[in-house]
Amino acid sequence: MKNFTKQYWGAMLLVVIALIYLIPYYFAIQREKDPVIEIYFADRITAAHQVLIDKYNALNAGKVRVVPTDFPNDDFSTNERKEILARSLRGEGDGIDLFAVDVIWVARFAKWCEPLGNYFTQDELNKISTISLQACYSDSQLVAIPFVRDQGVLFYREDLLRNVPGGPEMIRRLDAGISWEEFAEFRRTLPGQHPFYIFPAAEYEGMICSFIENLLSVEPEYFTKHGFDFNTPEARRTLQLMVDLIHKDRLTPPIVTTFTEVPSFKYFIEQDGLFIRGWTTYEKDFEPTPFDEAKQSKLRKAPMPYMTGGTSASVLGGWDLMISKFSTKKEAVADFVKFLLREESQEIFYSQSGYYPVLNSFYEDSSYSKKYPDIQFIQSLLKSGVYRPSHQDYTKYSKIMSYYFTLALKNRITVNEALERTTQSIRSDKTMTEAY
């Protein structure tokens, strides 16, 4: 009997020990069978982003969870963000599943991204505006999905402009579109108490946007015809215009050659400037930390002036979404992208950040234009929208352009010298790349 009791309790002890080890193993297996899929999403995570991420996670609780990786503007320049993303994807790791790219990065990142033709039906793509989709292809293959758009625009202080000679008439003409020559002529009729026109002209991409939108206003197919050869009459005329704004016509103070977007806007507000070249998101960009709320409330938008013989053109910017080719969760990631393209999601981004919606319905459904009167202005402005050239080395060439163009804007070299040196440097870079 004693032996039986010992055997019984010995067996029970073995069962307990087995359970101690087997129960965690059982739950581990269950977790492996039905895990929560985590999607790692890299972008500048704004309040609008977080609202949508929280909504999606709540809808998919227990199945999918989006984990944001934030690139705040205060900590990362756009260029730093680009290089961090490139390094991460070069390593072929799975730390990023979905990421946002500036519209000018699409060609560069295409080699690391999943082609999206099999994830989106034609009906789904038809809901997206054609001009938004235009920037999402590389070698005729869909590699990105448009997320949000913005556009270059002329802001003016309505309160100041209405109180200068000819101001009310100029407001009417601005809305219809005017040439740079007409713009300069109006400046000559005014006393000089206010800075007239501010544009960011430091050695960076924002200055190149001004150059490209003026270049494409006179030759919309410039890059198709000439590539990055700037030894042309159109390029000389364009860069000369920008130099003359500062040094000949004196519409613009020389200090702009030190300004990127935020310093140019700060100067414009504090010095009571009349006009500034900005982005359509400015009204929301500066809401959290306004320089002067009363002055900023008086800002109005108009199309950019154009070069005589051309038409109004302004650069389209914004962000597209790309899925890493190294992600192991591509179907789930595509589902999240489709969520971000829902009308209610796009409306949140527009209302909170000022970025254009990329869906046709916003411009076709009258209920949106009634709710958001600015939609009609956006529709009109989009007709003049142009993209910077799609090229995998665009950002590299843009740095070369900005270096020499800024020297011209500072009157340190001539316009011809700037364009010749730019063209030669880009050609040399191409030769070295091809040889390598």
C-alpha positions as a Markdown table, in Angstrom:
| # | Residue | x | y | z |
|---|---|---|---|---|
| 1 | Met | 0.0 | 0.0 | 0.0 |
| 2 | Lys | 2.8 | 2.3 | 0.9 |
| 3 | Asn | 4.5 | 1.6 | -2.4 |
| 4 | Phe | 1.3 | 2.3 | -4.3 |
| 5 | Thr | 0.9 | 5.7 | -2.4 |
| 6 | Lys | 4.5 | 6.6 | -3.3 |
| 7 | Gln | 3.9 | 5.7 | -6.9 |
| 8 | Tyr | 0.7 | 7.7 | -7.0 |
| 9 | Trp | 2.2 | 10.9 | -5.6 |
| 10 | Gly | 5.3 | 10.4 | -7.7 |
| 11 | Ala | 3.1 | 10.2 | -10.8 |
| 12 | Met | 1.2 | 13.3 | -9.7 |
| 13 | Leu | 4.5 | 15.2 | -9.2 |
| 14 | Leu | 5.5 | 14.3 | -12.7 |
| 15 | Val | 2.2 | 15.5 | -14.1 |
| 16 | Val | 2.6 | 18.8 | -12.2 |
| 17 | Ile | 6.1 | 19.3 | -13.5 |
| 18 | Ala | 5.0 | 18.5 | -17.0 |
| 19 | Leu | 2.2 | 21.0 | -16.8 |
| 20 | Ile | 4.6 | 23.7 | -15.6 |
| 21 | Tyr | 6.5 | 23.3 | -18.8 |
| 22 | Leu | 3.7 | 22.4 | -21.2 |
| 23 | Ile | 1.2 | 25.2 | -20.3 |
| 24 | Pro | 3.5 | 28.0 | -21.4 |
| 25 | Tyr | 4.4 | 26.0 | -24.5 |
| 26 | Tyr | 0.7 | 25.6 | -25.2 |
| 27 | Phe | 0.0 | 29.3 | -24.9 |
| 28 | Ala | 3.1 | 30.1 | -27.0 |
| 29 | Ile | 1.7 | 27.8 | -29.8 |
| 30 | Gln | -1.7 | 29.6 | -29.6 |
| 31 | Arg | 0.0 | 32.9 | -29.9 |
| 32 | Glu | 1.9 | 31.7 | -32.9 |
| 33 | Lys | -1.3 | 30.4 | -34.5 |
| 34 | Asp | -3.2 | 33.7 | -34.0 |
| 35 | Pro | -0.7 | 36.6 | -33.5 |
| 36 | Val | -1.5 | 40.3 | -33.6 |
| 37 | Ile | 0.2 | 41.5 | -36.8 |
| 38 | Glu | 2.2 | 44.6 | -36.1 |
| 39 | Ile | 2.7 | 47.1 | -38.9 |
| 40 | Tyr | 5.6 | 49.5 | -38.5 |
| 41 | Phe | 4.7 | 52.8 | -40.1 |
| 42 | Ala | 7.3 | 55.6 | -40.6 |
| 43 | Asp | 6.2 | 59.2 | -41.1 |
| 44 | Arg | 6.0 | 62.5 | -39.4 |
| 45 | Ile | 3.2 | 61.5 | -37.0 |
| 46 | Thr | 0.9 | 64.5 | -36.7 |
| 47 | Ala | -2.3 | 64.7 | -34.6 |
| 48 | Ala | -4.2 | 63.6 | -37.7 |
| 49 | His | -2.0 | 60.6 | -38.1 |
| 50 | Gln | -2.5 | 59.5 | -34.5 |
| 51 | Val | -6.3 | 59.9 | -34.8 |
| 52 | Leu | -6.4 | 57.6 | -37.8 |
| 53 | Ile | -3.9 | 55.1 | -36.3 |
| 54 | Asp | -6.0 | 54.9 | -33.1 |
| 55 | Lys | -9.1 | 54.4 | -35.2 |
| 56 | Tyr | -7.6 | 51.6 | -37.3 |
| 57 | Asn | -6.2 | 49.9 | -34.3 |
| 58 | Ala | -9.5 | 49.9 | -32.5 |
| 59 | Leu | -11.3 | 48.5 | -35.6 |
| 60 | Asn | -8.7 | 45.7 | -35.8 |
| 61 | Ala | -8.1 | 45.0 | -32.1 |
| 62 | Gly | -6.7 | 41.6 | -31.5 |
| 63 | Lys | -5.7 | 41.2 | -35.2 |
| 64 | Val | -3.6 | 44.1 | -36.5 |
| 65 | Arg | -1.9 | 46.9 | -34.7 |
| 66 | Val | -0.1 | 49.9 | -36.4 |
| 67 | Val | 3.0 | 51.0 | -34.6 |
| 68 | Pro | 4.1 | 54.5 | -35.7 |
| 69 | Thr | 7.7 | 55.6 | -36.0 |
| 70 | Asp | 7.8 | 59.3 | -35.8 |
| 71 | Phe | 10.1 | 61.7 | -37.7 |
| 72 | Pro | 9.2 | 65.1 | -36.1 |
| 73 | Asn | 10.2 | 68.2 | -38.0 |
| 74 | Asp | 11.9 | 69.6 | -35.0 |
| 75 | Asp | 14.3 | 66.7 | -34.9 |
| 76 | Phe | 14.7 | 65.6 | -38.5 |
| 77 | Ser | 15.1 | 67.7 | -41.7 |
| 78 | Thr | 13.5 | 66.2 | -44.8 |
| 79 | Asn | 16.9 | 65.2 | -46.1 |
| 80 | Glu | 17.9 | 63.5 | -42.8 |
| 81 | Arg | 14.6 | 61.6 | -42.9 |
| 82 | Lys | 15.3 | 60.5 | -46.5 |
| 83 | Glu | 18.7 | 59.2 | -45.6 |
| 84 | Ile | 17.6 | 57.3 | -42.5 |
| 85 | Leu | 14.9 | 55.5 | -44.5 |
| 86 | Ala | 17.3 | 54.7 | -47.3 |
| 87 | Arg | 19.8 | 53.2 | -44.8 |
| 88 | Ser | 17.1 | 51.1 | -43.2 |
| 89 | Leu | 15.9 | 49.7 | -46.5 |
| 90 | Arg | 19.4 | 49.1 | -47.8 |
| 91 | Gly | 19.8 | 46.7 | -44.9 |
| 92 | Glu | 16.8 | 44.7 | -46.1 |
| 93 | Gly | 15.4 | 44.6 | -42.6 |
| 94 | Asp | 11.8 | 44.2 | -41.6 |
| 95 | Gly | 11.8 | 47.2 | -39.2 |
| 96 | Ile | 9.7 | 49.2 | -41.5 |
| 97 | Asp | 6.6 | 47.9 | -43.4 |
| 98 | Leu | 5.1 | 51.2 | -44.6 |
| 99 | Phe | 6.6 | 54.6 | -45.0 |
| 100 | Ala | 5.8 | 58.0 | -46.4 |
| 101 | Val | 8.0 | 59.6 | -49.1 |
| 102 | Asp | 8.2 | 63.1 | -50.5 |
| 103 | Val | 6.8 | 63.0 | -54.0 |
| 104 | Ile | 10.3 | 63.6 | -55.4 |
| 105 | Trp | 11.7 | 60.5 | -53.7 |
| 106 | Val | 9.5 | 57.9 | -55.4 |
| 107 | Ala | 11.9 | 57.0 | -58.2 |
| 108 | Arg | 14.8 | 56.7 | -55.7 |
| 109 | Phe | 13.0 | 54.4 | -53.4 |
| 110 | Ala | 11.3 | 52.2 | -56.1 |
| 111 | Lys | 14.0 | 49.5 | -56.0 |
| 112 | Trp | 13.2 | 48.8 | -52.3 |
| 113 | Cys | 9.5 | 48.8 | -52.6 |
| 114 | Glu | 6.7 | 46.4 | -53.5 |
| 115 | Pro | 5.0 | 47.0 | -56.8 |
| 116 | Leu | 1.4 | 47.7 | -55.9 |
| 117 | Gly | -0.6 | 46.7 | -59.0 |
| 118 | Asn | -1.7 | 43.4 | -57.4 |
| 119 | Tyr | -2.9 | 45.1 | -54.2 |
| 120 | Phe | -5.3 | 47.7 | -55.7 |
| 121 | Thr | -8.0 | 47.1 | -58.2 |
| 122 | Gln | -8.6 | 49.5 | -61.1 |
| 123 | Asp | -11.9 | 50.6 | -59.4 |
| 124 | Glu | -9.9 | 51.6 | -56.3 |
| 125 | Leu | -7.4 | 53.5 | -58.3 |
| 126 | Asn | -10.1 | 55.3 | -60.3 |
| 127 | Lys | -11.2 | 56.9 | -57.0 |
| 128 | Ile | -7.9 | 58.7 | -56.8 |
| 129 | Ser | -7.3 | 61.9 | -58.7 |
| 130 | Thr | -5.2 | 61.4 | -61.9 |
| 131 | Ile | -2.9 | 64.3 | -61.0 |
| 132 | Ser | -2.2 | 62.7 | -57.6 |
| 133 | Leu | -1.5 | 59.3 | -59.1 |
| 134 | Gln | 0.8 | 60.8 | -61.6 |
| 135 | Ala | 3.8 | 60.9 | -59.2 |
| 136 | Cys | 3.4 | 57.3 | -58.1 |
| 137 | Tyr | 4.9 | 55.4 | -61.0 |
| 138 | Ser | 8.5 | 54.4 | -61.7 |
| 139 | Asp | 9.3 | 52.8 | -65.1 |
| 140 | Ser | 5.5 | 52.6 | -65.8 |
| 141 | Gln | 4.9 | 50.5 | -62.7 |
| 142 | Leu | 2.8 | 51.6 | -59.7 |
| 143 | Val | 5.1 | 51.7 | -56.7 |
| 144 | Ala | 3.4 | 54.2 | -54.4 |
| 145 | Ile | -0.1 | 55.4 | -53.4 |
| 146 | Pro | -0.8 | 59.1 | -53.0 |
| 147 | Phe | -1.5 | 60.1 | -49.4 |
| 148 | Val | -1.7 | 63.9 | -49.3 |
| 149 | Arg | -0.9 | 66.8 | -51.6 |
| 150 | Asp | 0.0 | 70.5 | -51.2 |
| 151 | Gln | 1.0 | 73.1 | -53.7 |
| 152 | Gly | 2.9 | 76.4 | -54.2 |
| 153 | Val | 0.8 | 79.4 | -53.8 |
| 154 | Leu | 1.0 | 83.2 | -53.4 |
| 155 | Phe | -0.2 | 84.5 | -50.0 |
| 156 | Tyr | -1.0 | 88.2 | -49.5 |
| 157 | Arg | -2.0 | 90.4 | -46.6 |
| 158 | Glu | -5.5 | 91.4 | -47.5 |
| 159 | Asp | -5.7 | 94.2 | -44.9 |
| 160 | Leu | -2.5 | 95.8 | -46.1 |
| 161 | Leu | -3.2 | 95.4 | -49.8 |
| 162 | Arg | -6.6 | 97.0 | -49.6 |
| 163 | Asn | -5.1 | 100.1 | -48.1 |
| 164 | Val | -2.4 | 100.9 | -50.7 |
| 165 | Pro | -3.0 | 102.7 | -54.0 |
| 166 | Gly | -4.6 | 100.3 | -56.5 |
| 167 | Gly | -4.7 | 97.5 | -53.9 |
| 168 | Pro | -8.4 | 96.5 | -54.4 |
| 169 | Glu | -7.9 | 96.3 | -58.1 |
| 170 | Met | -4.8 | 94.2 | -57.7 |
| 171 | Ile | -6.7 | 91.7 | -55.5 |
| 172 | Arg | -9.1 | 91.2 | -58.4 |
| 173 | Arg | -6.3 | 90.8 | -60.9 |
| 174 | Leu | -4.4 | 88.4 | -58.6 |
| 175 | Asp | -7.4 | 86.0 | -58.5 |
| 176 | Ala | -7.5 | 86.0 | -62.3 |
| 177 | Gly | -3.8 | 85.5 | -62.6 |
| 178 | Ile | -1.1 | 88.0 | -63.5 |
| 179 | Ser | 2.4 | 88.0 | -65.0 |
| 180 | Trp | 5.6 | 88.8 | -63.2 |
| 181 | Glu | 5.9 | 91.9 | -65.3 |
| 182 | Glu | 2.5 | 93.2 | -64.1 |
| 183 | Phe | 3.5 | 92.2 | -60.6 |
| 184 | Ala | 6.7 | 94.3 | -60.8 |
| 185 | Glu | 4.8 | 97.2 | -62.4 |
| 186 | Phe | 2.4 | 97.3 | -59.4 |
| 187 | Arg | 5.4 | 97.4 | -57.1 |
| 188 | Arg | 6.7 | 100.5 | -58.8 |
| 189 | Thr | 3.5 | 102.4 | -58.0 |
| 190 | Leu | 3.8 | 101.8 | -54.2 |
| 191 | Pro | 5.7 | 103.6 | -51.5 |
| 192 | Gly | 8.4 | 101.4 | -50.0 |
| 193 | Gln | 7.2 | 101.0 | -46.4 |
| 194 | His | 6.5 | 97.2 | -46.6 |
| 195 | Pro | 8.6 | 94.4 | -48.0 |
| 196 | Phe | 6.9 | 93.6 | -51.3 |
| 197 | Tyr | 7.6 | 89.9 | -52.2 |
| 198 | Ile | 9.3 | 87.2 | -50.0 |
| 199 | Phe | 10.3 | 83.8 | -51.3 |
| 200 | Pro | 12.6 | 81.3 | -49.6 |
| 201 | Ala | 15.8 | 81.5 | -51.6 |
| 202 | Ala | 18.4 | 79.7 | -49.4 |
| 203 | Glu | 20.5 | 76.9 | -50.8 |
| 204 | Tyr | 17.9 | 74.2 | -50.6 |
| 205 | Glu | 15.0 | 72.4 | -52.4 |
| 206 | Gly | 12.4 | 75.2 | -51.6 |
| 207 | Met | 14.3 | 77.6 | -53.8 |
| 208 | Ile | 14.4 | 75.1 | -56.6 |
| 209 | Cys | 10.6 | 74.8 | -56.4 |
| 210 | Ser | 10.4 | 78.5 | -57.4 |
| 211 | Phe | 12.8 | 77.9 | -60.3 |
| 212 | Ile | 11.0 | 74.8 | -61.6 |
| 213 | Glu | 7.5 | 76.3 | -61.5 |
| 214 | Asn | 8.6 | 79.3 | -63.4 |
| 215 | Leu | 10.6 | 77.2 | -65.9 |
| 216 | Leu | 7.6 | 74.9 | -66.5 |
| 217 | Ser | 5.3 | 77.9 | -66.9 |
| 218 | Val | 7.1 | 78.8 | -70.1 |
| 219 | Glu | 8.0 | 75.2 | -71.2 |
| 220 | Pro | 5.8 | 72.5 | -69.6 |
| 221 | Glu | 7.8 | 69.7 | -71.3 |
| 222 | Tyr | 11.2 | 71.1 | -70.4 |
| 223 | Phe | 12.6 | 68.0 | -68.7 |
| 224 | Thr | 11.2 | 65.7 | -71.4 |
| 225 | Lys | 13.0 | 67.8 | -74.0 |
| 226 | His | 16.2 | 68.9 | -72.3 |
| 227 | Gly | 16.6 | 66.7 | -69.2 |
| 228 | Phe | 19.0 | 68.4 | -66.8 |
| 229 | Asp | 20.7 | 70.5 | -69.5 |
| 230 | Phe | 20.2 | 74.2 | -68.4 |
| 231 | Asn | 22.1 | 75.8 | -71.1 |
| 232 | Thr | 18.9 | 76.9 | -72.8 |
| 233 | Pro | 17.1 | 80.3 | -73.3 |
| 234 | Glu | 14.2 | 79.1 | -71.1 |
| 235 | Ala | 16.5 | 78.3 | -68.1 |
| 236 | Arg | 18.4 | 81.6 | -68.5 |
| 237 | Arg | 15.2 | 83.6 | -68.6 |
| 238 | Thr | 13.9 | 81.8 | -65.5 |
| 239 | Leu | 16.9 | 82.2 | -63.3 |
| 240 | Gln | 17.4 | 85.8 | -64.5 |
| 241 | Leu | 13.8 | 86.5 | -63.4 |
| 242 | Met | 14.6 | 85.3 | -59.8 |
| 243 | Val | 17.9 | 87.3 | -59.7 |
| 244 | Asp | 16.1 | 90.4 | -61.0 |
| 245 | Leu | 13.4 | 90.1 | -58.3 |
| 246 | Ile | 16.2 | 90.8 | -55.8 |
| 247 | His | 18.8 | 93.0 | -57.6 |
| 248 | Lys | 17.1 | 94.8 | -60.5 |
| 249 | Asp | 13.4 | 95.2 | -59.8 |
| 250 | Arg | 13.9 | 95.1 | -56.0 |
| 251 | Leu | 10.7 | 93.4 | -55.3 |
| 252 | Thr | 12.5 | 91.2 | -52.8 |
| 253 | Pro | 15.1 | 92.0 | -50.1 |
| 254 | Pro | 18.5 | 90.2 | -50.5 |
| 255 | Ile | 18.1 | 88.6 | -47.0 |
| 256 | Val | 15.8 | 86.0 | -48.6 |
| 257 | Thr | 18.9 | 84.1 | -49.8 |
| 258 | Thr | 19.3 | 83.0 | -46.2 |
| 259 | Phe | 15.7 | 81.9 | -45.8 |
| 260 | Thr | 14.0 | 78.5 | -45.8 |
| 261 | Glu | 10.2 | 78.3 | -45.4 |
| 262 | Val | 9.8 | 79.0 | -41.6 |
| 263 | Pro | 12.3 | 82.0 | -41.4 |
| 264 | Ser | 10.8 | 83.5 | -44.6 |
| 265 | Phe | 7.3 | 83.3 | -43.1 |
| 266 | Lys | 8.5 | 84.7 | -39.8 |
| 267 | Tyr | 10.1 | 87.7 | -41.6 |
| 268 | Phe | 7.0 | 88.2 | -43.7 |
| 269 | Ile | 4.7 | 88.4 | -40.7 |
| 270 | Glu | 7.0 | 90.4 | -38.5 |
| 271 | Gln | 8.0 | 92.9 | -41.2 |
| 272 | Asp | 4.4 | 93.3 | -42.5 |
| 273 | Gly | 5.2 | 92.0 | -46.0 |
| 274 | Leu | 2.6 | 92.2 | -48.7 |
| 275 | Phe | 3.3 | 88.9 | -50.6 |
| 276 | Ile | 5.0 | 85.6 | -50.0 |
| 277 | Arg | 5.5 | 82.4 | -51.9 |
| 278 | Gly | 4.4 | 79.6 | -49.6 |
| 279 | Trp | 2.6 | 76.2 | -49.5 |
| 280 | Thr | -1.2 | 75.7 | -49.2 |
| 281 | Thr | -0.7 | 74.1 | -45.8 |
| 282 | Tyr | 0.7 | 77.3 | -44.2 |
| 283 | Glu | -2.6 | 78.2 | -42.6 |
| 284 | Lys | -2.4 | 74.9 | -40.6 |
| 285 | Asp | 1.4 | 74.6 | -40.4 |
| 286 | Phe | 1.7 | 77.7 | -38.2 |
| 287 | Glu | -1.5 | 77.3 | -36.1 |
| 288 | Pro | 0.2 | 75.6 | -33.2 |
| 289 | Thr | 2.9 | 78.2 | -32.8 |
| 290 | Pro | 1.7 | 81.4 | -34.6 |
| 291 | Phe | 4.0 | 84.4 | -35.0 |
| 292 | Asp | 1.0 | 86.8 | -34.8 |
| 293 | Glu | -2.5 | 85.3 | -35.0 |
| 294 | Ala | -4.1 | 88.6 | -35.9 |
| 295 | Lys | -1.9 | 89.2 | -38.9 |
| 296 | Gln | -2.0 | 85.6 | -40.0 |
| 297 | Ser | -5.8 | 85.7 | -40.0 |
| 298 | Lys | -5.6 | 88.4 | -42.7 |
| 299 | Leu | -3.8 | 86.1 | -45.2 |
| 300 | Arg | -5.4 | 85.2 | -48.5 |
| 301 | Lys | -4.3 | 82.9 | -51.3 |
| 302 | Ala | -3.9 | 83.5 | -55.1 |
| 303 | Pro | -2.2 | 81.7 | -58.0 |
| 304 | Met | 1.5 | 82.3 | -58.5 |
| 305 | Pro | 2.4 | 85.0 | -61.1 |
| 306 | Tyr | 3.6 | 83.6 | -64.4 |
| 307 | Met | 6.2 | 84.6 | -67.0 |
| 308 | Thr | 5.0 | 86.5 | -70.0 |
| 309 | Gly | 4.1 | 84.1 | -72.8 |
| 310 | Gly | 3.5 | 81.3 | -70.4 |
| 311 | Thr | 0.8 | 80.2 | -68.0 |
| 312 | Ser | 0.5 | 80.1 | -64.2 |
| 313 | Ala | 2.3 | 77.0 | -62.8 |
| 314 | Ser | 3.0 | 76.0 | -59.2 |
| 315 | Val | 4.8 | 73.0 | -57.9 |
| 316 | Leu | 2.9 | 70.1 | -56.4 |
| 317 | Gly | 4.3 | 68.6 | -53.2 |
| 318 | Gly | 3.1 | 66.2 | -50.7 |
| 319 | Trp | 3.6 | 62.6 | -49.5 |
| 320 | Asp | 3.1 | 59.2 | -51.0 |
| 321 | Leu | 3.0 | 55.8 | -49.3 |
| 322 | Met | 5.3 | 52.9 | -50.2 |
| 323 | Ile | 5.3 | 49.3 | -48.9 |
| 324 | Ser | 8.7 | 47.8 | -48.2 |
| 325 | Lys | 9.5 | 44.8 | -50.4 |
| 326 | Phe | 11.1 | 43.3 | -47.3 |
| 327 | Ser | 7.9 | 43.4 | -45.3 |
| 328 | Thr | 6.3 | 40.0 | -44.4 |
| 329 | Lys | 2.9 | 41.6 | -43.9 |
| 330 | Lys | 2.2 | 43.2 | -47.2 |
| 331 | Glu | -1.5 | 42.3 | -47.4 |
| 332 | Ala | -2.2 | 43.8 | -44.0 |
| 333 | Val | -0.2 | 46.9 | -44.9 |
| 334 | Ala | -2.2 | 47.4 | -48.1 |
| 335 | Asp | -5.4 | 47.2 | -46.0 |
| 336 | Phe | -4.1 | 50.0 | -43.7 |
| 337 | Val | -3.3 | 52.1 | -46.8 |
| 338 | Lys | -6.8 | 51.6 | -48.1 |
| 339 | Phe | -8.1 | 52.7 | -44.7 |
| 340 | Leu | -6.0 | 55.9 | -45.0 |
| 341 | Leu | -7.7 | 56.5 | -48.4 |
| 342 | Arg | -11.2 | 56.4 | -47.1 |
| 343 | Glu | -13.1 | 59.6 | -47.5 |
| 344 | Glu | -13.4 | 60.1 | -43.7 |
| 345 | Ser | -9.7 | 59.6 | -43.3 |
| 346 | Gln | -8.8 | 62.0 | -46.0 |
| 347 | Glu | -11.2 | 64.6 | -44.6 |
| 348 | Ile | -9.5 | 64.3 | -41.2 |
| 349 | Phe | -6.1 | 65.1 | -42.9 |
| 350 | Tyr | -7.5 | 68.0 | -44.8 |
| 351 | Ser | -9.4 | 69.6 | -41.9 |
| 352 | Gln | -6.5 | 69.2 | -39.4 |
| 353 | Ser | -3.4 | 69.6 | -41.6 |
| 354 | Gly | -4.5 | 71.5 | -44.7 |
| 355 | Tyr | -3.2 | 68.9 | -47.1 |
| 356 | Tyr | -5.3 | 68.3 | -50.2 |
| 357 | Pro | -7.4 | 65.2 | -50.3 |
| 358 | Val | -6.4 | 62.9 | -53.2 |
| 359 | Leu | -9.8 | 61.4 | -53.8 |
| 360 | Asn | -12.0 | 62.6 | -56.7 |
| 361 | Ser | -15.1 | 62.6 | -54.6 |
| 362 | Phe | -13.9 | 65.7 | -52.6 |
| 363 | Tyr | -13.9 | 67.7 | -55.8 |
| 364 | Glu | -17.1 | 66.2 | -57.3 |
| 365 | Asp | -19.4 | 66.0 | -54.3 |
| 366 | Ser | -21.0 | 69.4 | -53.7 |
| 367 | Ser | -21.4 | 68.6 | -50.0 |
| 368 | Tyr | -17.7 | 69.0 | -49.5 |
| 369 | Ser | -17.4 | 72.3 | -51.3 |
| 370 | Lys | -20.3 | 73.6 | -49.1 |
| 371 | Lys | -18.6 | 72.4 | -46.0 |
| 372 | Tyr | -15.1 | 73.5 | -47.1 |
| 373 | Pro | -15.4 | 76.6 | -49.4 |
| 374 | Asp | -11.6 | 76.5 | -50.1 |
| 375 | Ile | -12.2 | 73.3 | -52.1 |
| 376 | Gln | -13.2 | 75.4 | -55.1 |
| 377 | Phe | -9.9 | 77.3 | -55.0 |
| 378 | Ile | -8.0 | 74.1 | -54.7 |
| 379 | Gln | -9.8 | 72.8 | -57.8 |
| 380 | Ser | -8.8 | 75.9 | -59.7 |
| 381 | Leu | -5.2 | 75.8 | -58.5 |
| 382 | Leu | -4.7 | 72.2 | -59.3 |
| 383 | Lys | -5.1 | 73.0 | -63.0 |
| 384 | Ser | -1.8 | 74.8 | -62.8 |
| 385 | Gly | -0.1 | 72.1 | -60.8 |
| 386 | Val | 3.3 | 70.8 | -62.0 |
| 387 | Tyr | 5.6 | 68.1 | -60.6 |
| 388 | Arg | 9.4 | 68.3 | -60.4 |
| 389 | Pro | 11.1 | 65.7 | -62.6 |
| 390 | Ser | 10.8 | 62.1 | -61.7 |
| 391 | His | 14.4 | 60.8 | -61.6 |
| 392 | Gln | 16.2 | 58.5 | -59.2 |
| 393 | Asp | 19.0 | 61.1 | -58.8 |
| 394 | Tyr | 16.8 | 64.1 | -58.7 |
| 395 | Thr | 17.7 | 65.0 | -55.1 |
| 396 | Lys | 21.4 | 64.8 | -55.9 |
| 397 | Tyr | 20.9 | 67.1 | -59.0 |
| 398 | Ser | 18.8 | 69.4 | -57.0 |
| 399 | Lys | 21.7 | 70.0 | -54.6 |
| 400 | Ile | 23.9 | 70.9 | -57.4 |
| 401 | Met | 21.3 | 73.3 | -58.8 |
| 402 | Ser | 20.7 | 74.9 | -55.5 |
| 403 | Tyr | 24.4 | 75.5 | -54.9 |
| 404 | Tyr | 25.1 | 77.3 | -58.1 |
| 405 | Phe | 21.7 | 79.0 | -58.3 |
| 406 | Thr | 22.1 | 80.5 | -54.9 |
| 407 | Leu | 25.4 | 82.0 | -55.9 |
| 408 | Ala | 23.7 | 83.7 | -58.8 |
| 409 | Leu | 20.9 | 85.0 | -56.5 |
| 410 | Lys | 23.6 | 86.5 | -54.3 |
| 411 | Asn | 25.2 | 88.1 | -57.4 |
| 412 | Arg | 28.5 | 86.2 | -56.9 |
| 413 | Ile | 28.4 | 84.6 | -60.3 |
| 414 | Thr | 26.3 | 85.4 | -63.4 |
| 415 | Val | 23.2 | 83.6 | -64.5 |
| 416 | Asn | 25.1 | 82.1 | -67.4 |
| 417 | Glu | 27.9 | 80.8 | -65.2 |
| 418 | Ala | 25.4 | 79.3 | -62.7 |
| 419 | Leu | 23.6 | 77.4 | -65.5 |
| 420 | Glu | 26.8 | 76.3 | -67.2 |
| 421 | Arg | 28.4 | 75.0 | -64.0 |
| 422 | Thr | 25.2 | 73.3 | -63.0 |
| 423 | Thr | 24.9 | 71.5 | -66.3 |
| 424 | Gln | 28.5 | 70.5 | -66.3 |
| 425 | Ser | 28.5 | 69.2 | -62.8 |
| 426 | Ile | 25.4 | 67.0 | -63.5 |
| 427 | Arg | 26.9 | 65.7 | -66.6 |
| 428 | Ser | 30.1 | 64.8 | -64.8 |
| 429 | Asp | 28.1 | 63.1 | -62.0 |
| 430 | Lys | 26.3 | 61.0 | -64.7 |
| 431 | Thr | 29.5 | 60.0 | -66.3 |
| 432 | Met | 31.0 | 58.9 | -63.0 |
| 433 | Thr | 27.8 | 57.0 | -62.1 |
| 434 | Glu | 27.8 | 55.2 | -65.5 |
| 435 | Ala | 31.5 | 54.4 | -65.2 |
| 436 | Tyr | 31.0 | 53.0 | -61.7 |
